[in-house]
Amino acid sequence: MRVFRARVLAEVPPARAFDFVADYHNVRRVLDGVTRWEPLGRARGTGARFDVEMRTLGIPLRNVLVLDRWDEPRALGWRSESGLIAQRGGWTFTPRRGGTEIELEIAYQPPGAALGNLLAGRADALVRRRLEKALQRMKRALEG
């Protein structure tokens, strides 16, 4: 499993940061490479499912993600239900002096053993940059 984390401090209360992330319309706004993030039924709460497509190294990767953690306003998380790449991830919102520390963690299992690990190695830097850029965009959106 490959794990990536990024954090940022935003000058907003945790509830505001949580609400921003919980609104699925904001995902494509802040996360590069996401071409689809559509609810399959309800869009909020544990058990909500999403049809997701992300382009990595020019390859479209499609998954169905299910929310498996909804602890408003502290945490929100997901896991893949189907798709080529098994993944899980989540957001945490920790009150800090002057705002909220927002952390995003994504973990995924590359498919296909050696070939998958070779491609994943090339994708690691891209994933890390996307996470950091997404958090900076989110910070600007929340504070602006």
C-alpha positions in Angstrom: 0.0 0.0 0.0 1.4 3.4 -0.9 0.4 6.2 1.5 0.5 9.9 1.0 -0.4 12.7 3.4 -0.6 16.5 3.1 -1.8 19.2 5.5 -2.6 22.8 5.5 -3.7 25.3 8.2 -6.8 27.3 7.1 -8.2 30.3 9.0 -11.7 28.9 9.3 -13.5 26.7 11.9 -13.5 22.9 11.4 -17.3 22.9 10.5 -16.6 25.2 7.6 -13.8 23.0 6.3 -15.8 19.8 6.8 -18.8 21.3 4.9 -16.5 22.3 2.0 -15.1 18.7 1.7 -18.5 17.1 2.2 -19.9 19.0 -0.8 -18.9 16.7 -3.7 -19.1 19.5 -6.2 -15.8 20.9 -4.7 -13.7 17.8 -5.4 -13.2 18.6 -9.1 -12.7 22.2 -8.2 -9.6 21.5 -6.1 -8.2 18.1 -7.2 -6.3 18.0 -10.5 -7.0 15.0 -12.7 -10.5 14.2 -11.4 -12.8 14.1 -14.4 -15.8 12.6 -12.6 -17.1 12.6 -9.1 -20.8 11.9 -9.2 -23.0 10.5 -6.4 -24.7 7.1 -6.9 -27.8 7.9 -4.8 -27.4 10.1 -1.8 -24.3 12.3 -1.5 -23.8 12.7 2.2 -23.1 10.4 5.2 -21.6 7.0 5.8 -22.5 4.7 3.0 -22.8 7.4 0.3 -21.3 6.1 -3.0 -19.6 7.9 -5.8 -18.7 7.1 -9.4 -15.1 8.5 -9.7 -12.7 8.9 -12.6 -9.2 10.3 -12.3 -6.5 10.5 -15.0 -3.0 9.5 -13.9 -0.2 9.5 -16.4 -2.8 10.0 -19.1 -4.6 6.8 -18.0 -8.3 7.1 -16.9 -8.8 5.1 -13.7 -12.4 4.6 -12.6 -13.6 3.5 -9.2 -16.7 3.4 -7.1 -15.9 4.9 -3.7 -18.0 4.6 -0.6 -17.9 6.9 2.4 -17.0 4.8 5.4 -16.3 7.5 7.9 -18.5 10.6 8.6 -17.7 12.2 11.9 -18.9 15.8 11.4 -16.9 18.1 11.8 -13.8 16.0 12.6 -13.3 13.5 9.9 -14.6 12.1 6.6 -13.2 9.0 4.8 -13.7 6.6 2.0 -12.6 3.3 0.5 -12.9 1.8 -2.9 -15.8 -0.5 -3.5 -14.7 -1.5 -7.0 -12.2 -0.5 -9.7 -8.7 -1.4 -10.9 -6.9 0.3 -8.0 -7.8 -0.5 -4.4 -7.7 2.7 -2.4 -8.8 4.4 0.9 -8.4 7.9 2.2 -9.7 10.5 4.4 -9.8 14.0 5.7 -9.3 15.1 9.3 -10.1 18.6 10.6 -8.3 19.5 13.8 -8.9 22.8 15.6 -5.7 24.9 16.0 -5.1 28.3 17.3 -6.2 30.6 14.4 -8.1 28.0 12.4 -8.2 24.3 11.4 -5.4 21.9 10.4 -6.7 20.0 7.4 -5.1 16.7 6.6 -5.7 14.6 3.5 -4.4 11.1 3.4 -4.7 8.7 0.4 -3.5 5.1 0.3 -3.6 2.9 -2.7 -2.5 -0.6 -3.8 -0.9 -0.6 -7.3 -2.3 -3.4 -9.5 -0.1 -6.1 -11.2 2.8 -6.6 -8.8 6.1 -5.5 -10.5 4.6 -3.6 -13.4 2.1 -1.9 -11.1 4.9 -0.9 -8.7 7.0 0.5 -11.6 4.1 2.6 -12.8 3.2 3.6 -9.3 6.7 4.8 -8.7 6.3 7.2 -11.6 2.9 8.3 -10.3 4.0 8.9 -6.7 5.4 12.4 -7.3 2.3 13.3 -9.3 0.0 12.1 -6.5 2.0 14.0 -3.9 1.9 17.3 -6.0 -1.8 16.9 -6.6 -2.5 16.5 -2.9 -0.5 19.6 -1.9 -2.0 21.7 -4.7 -5.5 20.5 -3.8 -5.0 21.6 -0.2 -3.6 25.0 -1.2 -6.6 25.5 -3.6 -9.0 24.5 -0.8 -7.3 26.9 1.7 -7.7 29.8 -0.8 -11.4 28.9 -1.5 -12.2 28.7 2.2 -10.3 31.9 3.2 -11.3 33.9 0.1 
